[in-house]
Amino acid sequence: MNKSEGTFEAARRGRNREAGFSMIELMVSIMIILIVSAIAVISIRPQMEQARVDAEMRSVIAALREARELAITNRRYVKISFPANNRIQVQQMNTLTPGAGGLNPVINNLSLTLAPPMVFNLDGMPDTPDAYGNGGPLVFEGIVNGPVGGMIFQSDGELLDGVTFLPINGSIFMGYPGRSSTARAVTILGTTGRVRGWKSNGANAWYQF
């Protein structure tokens, strides 16, 4: 190899070294990517939590509307109850006479369980603008947990007291315990059976969902 060829080869190797990345540069690049990714995860987490809470509220609204539709479609009383602090039960009765015991067996039994940590929970939130009561997480006819006779949808879509058969309004509060930003509420207007959702603004106030 002559002198000129050697000089050319040395220059080519030098350019190759300049074109690559050093280990330090590579590590710095990886660290920047990791930091940006962590910031993105932290910033999107509240939105993901709100989306999950909204989904749970939609499930409650859907269960109540399904109960009402069952009553209208099948012309039967449909009872709603809350056997646990995270579960709704919907029971379609066999006859048009509620409270008839063995003469009125359940022929359709549906239930919805909220995904933890979502529970029926008031957590100090005020009443909704519908003003149906907020003495507890579940208030129907102004009574915490509802009237003794239970709550039933009838064939015209009304929500009734299971004993007096008079229309009753109801409020259902839910959320993650100790997290006002996750507070949600569902209200039912007894005379029409209308079901409406409410969201917390994170500062003890509501706006319609």
C-alpha positions as CSV (number, residue, x, y, z in Angstrom):
1,M,0.0,0.0,0.0
2,N,1.4,3.4,-1.0
3,K,1.4,6.5,1.0
4,S,-1.7,8.0,-0.7
5,E,-3.7,4.8,-0.2
6,G,-2.8,4.7,3.5
7,T,-3.9,8.3,3.9
8,F,-7.2,7.6,2.2
9,E,-7.9,4.5,4.4
10,A,-7.1,6.4,7.6
11,A,-9.5,9.2,6.6
12,R,-12.2,6.7,5.8
13,R,-11.9,5.1,9.2
14,G,-12.0,8.5,10.8
15,R,-15.2,9.3,9.1
16,N,-16.8,6.0,10.1
17,R,-15.9,6.7,13.8
18,E,-17.4,10.2,13.5
19,A,-20.6,8.8,11.9
20,G,-21.4,6.4,14.9
21,F,-22.8,7.1,18.4
22,S,-20.8,6.8,21.5
23,M,-22.1,4.8,24.5
24,I,-22.6,8.0,26.5
25,E,-24.7,9.5,23.7
26,L,-26.8,6.4,23.4
27,M,-27.4,6.3,27.2
28,V,-28.4,10.0,27.2
29,S,-30.9,9.3,24.4
30,I,-32.4,6.4,26.2
31,M,-32.8,8.5,29.4
32,I,-34.6,11.2,27.5
33,I,-37.0,8.7,26.0
34,L,-37.7,7.2,29.5
35,I,-38.3,10.6,31.1
36,V,-40.7,11.7,28.3
37,S,-42.5,8.4,28.6
38,A,-42.9,8.7,32.3
39,I,-44.3,12.3,32.0
40,A,-46.8,11.0,29.4
41,V,-48.0,8.2,31.7
42,I,-48.4,10.5,34.7
43,S,-50.3,13.1,32.6
44,I,-52.7,10.6,31.1
45,R,-53.5,8.6,34.3
46,P,-56.2,11.0,35.6
47,Q,-58.0,10.9,32.2
48,M,-57.8,7.1,32.3
49,E,-59.3,7.0,35.8
50,Q,-62.1,9.4,34.8
51,A,-62.9,7.2,31.8
52,R,-63.2,4.1,34.0
53,V,-65.5,5.9,36.5
54,D,-67.6,7.2,33.6
55,A,-67.9,3.6,32.3
56,E,-69.2,2.4,35.7
57,M,-71.8,5.1,35.9
58,R,-72.9,4.2,32.3
59,S,-73.3,0.6,33.5
60,V,-75.6,1.7,36.3
61,I,-77.7,3.9,34.0
62,A,-78.0,1.0,31.5
63,A,-79.1,-1.4,34.2
64,L,-81.8,0.9,35.4
65,R,-83.0,1.7,31.9
66,E,-83.1,-2.0,31.1
67,A,-85.2,-2.6,34.2
68,R,-87.7,0.0,33.0
69,E,-87.8,-1.4,29.5
70,L,-88.4,-4.9,30.9
71,A,-91.4,-3.6,32.8
72,I,-92.8,-1.8,29.7
73,T,-92.1,-4.5,27.2
74,N,-93.4,-7.5,29.3
75,R,-96.0,-5.5,31.2
76,R,-94.7,-6.8,34.5
77,Y,-93.4,-5.2,37.7
78,V,-89.7,-5.1,37.8
79,K,-88.0,-4.6,41.2
80,I,-84.7,-2.9,41.7
81,S,-82.6,-3.5,44.9
82,F,-79.1,-3.0,46.2
83,P,-78.0,-6.1,48.1
84,A,-74.4,-4.9,48.5
85,N,-72.6,-1.5,48.4
86,N,-71.4,-2.3,44.8
87,R,-74.3,-4.3,43.3
88,I,-77.6,-3.7,41.7
89,Q,-80.2,-6.4,41.3
90,V,-83.1,-6.3,38.8
91,Q,-85.9,-8.8,39.3
92,Q,-88.8,-9.2,36.9
93,M,-91.9,-10.5,38.7
94,N,-94.3,-13.1,37.3
95,T,-97.6,-11.4,37.9
96,L,-98.9,-7.8,38.0
97,T,-99.3,-7.9,41.7
98,P,-96.1,-7.1,43.7
99,G,-95.6,-8.4,47.1
100,A,-97.7,-11.6,46.5
101,G,-95.0,-13.9,47.9
102,G,-95.0,-17.3,46.4
103,L,-97.7,-16.3,44.0
104,N,-95.3,-13.8,42.4
105,P,-92.0,-15.6,41.9
106,V,-89.0,-14.0,40.2
107,I,-88.8,-15.0,36.5
108,N,-85.9,-12.8,35.4
109,N,-83.0,-12.0,37.7
110,L,-80.2,-9.7,36.5
111,S,-77.4,-8.1,38.5
112,L,-74.6,-5.6,38.0
113,T,-71.5,-5.5,40.2
114,L,-69.3,-2.4,40.1
115,A,-65.6,-2.8,39.4
116,P,-63.6,-2.1,42.6
117,P,-62.8,0.3,44.1
118,M,-66.1,1.8,42.8
119,V,-68.9,1.6,45.4
120,F,-72.1,3.3,46.3
121,N,-70.7,6.1,48.3
122,L,-71.7,9.7,49.1
123,D,-68.4,11.0,50.6
124,G,-69.8,14.4,51.7
125,M,-71.1,15.3,48.2
126,P,-74.1,17.7,48.1
127,D,-77.4,16.8,46.6
128,T,-77.7,16.8,42.8
129,P,-79.6,19.7,41.1
130,D,-82.5,17.3,40.8
131,A,-82.7,17.5,44.7
132,Y,-84.1,14.0,45.4
133,G,-82.1,13.7,48.6
134,N,-78.5,13.0,49.8
135,G,-79.0,11.5,53.2
136,G,-77.0,8.5,52.1
137,P,-75.5,6.8,49.0
138,L,-79.0,5.4,48.1
139,V,-82.0,7.6,48.7
140,F,-85.5,6.9,47.4
141,E,-88.6,8.7,48.4
142,G,-86.4,10.7,50.8
143,I,-85.6,7.5,52.6
144,V,-82.0,6.1,52.9
145,N,-81.8,2.7,51.1
146,G,-85.4,3.2,49.9
147,P,-88.9,2.4,51.3
148,V,-89.6,-0.8,53.1
149,G,-91.7,-2.1,50.3
150,G,-88.9,-1.7,47.8
151,M,-88.7,0.1,44.4
152,I,-90.5,-1.2,41.4
153,F,-90.9,-0.1,37.8
154,Q,-94.4,-0.7,36.4
155,S,-95.6,-1.2,32.9
156,D,-96.0,2.5,32.1
157,G,-92.3,3.1,33.1
158,E,-93.0,4.8,36.4
159,L,-90.9,4.0,39.5
160,L,-93.1,3.2,42.4
161,D,-93.0,2.5,46.1
162,G,-93.7,-1.2,46.4
163,V,-96.3,-0.7,49.1
164,T,-98.1,2.5,48.3
165,F,-97.7,2.2,44.5
166,L,-97.1,6.0,44.4
167,P,-94.3,7.4,42.2
168,I,-91.0,8.0,43.9
169,N,-87.8,9.8,43.0
170,G,-84.4,8.4,43.7
171,S,-80.7,9.3,43.9
172,I,-77.8,6.9,43.7
173,F,-74.3,8.2,44.6
174,M,-71.1,6.3,43.8
175,G,-67.4,6.8,43.5
176,Y,-63.9,5.8,44.8
177,P,-63.9,6.4,48.6
178,G,-62.1,9.6,49.6
179,R,-61.8,10.7,45.9
180,S,-64.3,13.5,45.2
181,S,-63.1,13.8,41.6
182,T,-64.5,10.3,41.0
183,A,-67.9,11.1,42.5
184,R,-70.9,10.3,40.2
185,A,-74.6,10.2,40.7
186,V,-77.7,8.8,38.9
187,T,-81.2,10.1,39.5
188,I,-84.6,8.6,38.6
189,L,-87.7,10.7,38.2
190,G,-90.6,8.5,39.5
191,T,-93.4,9.8,37.3
192,T,-91.6,9.1,34.0
193,G,-88.8,6.7,35.0
194,R,-86.3,9.1,33.4
195,V,-82.7,8.1,34.4
196,R,-80.0,10.8,34.4
197,G,-76.3,10.9,35.2
198,W,-74.3,13.5,37.1
199,K,-70.5,14.1,37.4
200,S,-68.5,15.8,40.1
201,N,-66.5,18.8,39.1
202,G,-64.0,17.8,41.8
203,A,-65.0,20.7,44.0
204,N,-68.3,19.5,45.6
205,A,-70.6,20.5,42.7
206,W,-72.3,18.6,39.9
207,Y,-72.8,19.0,36.2
208,Q,-75.0,16.8,34.0
209,F,-73.3,13.9,32.3
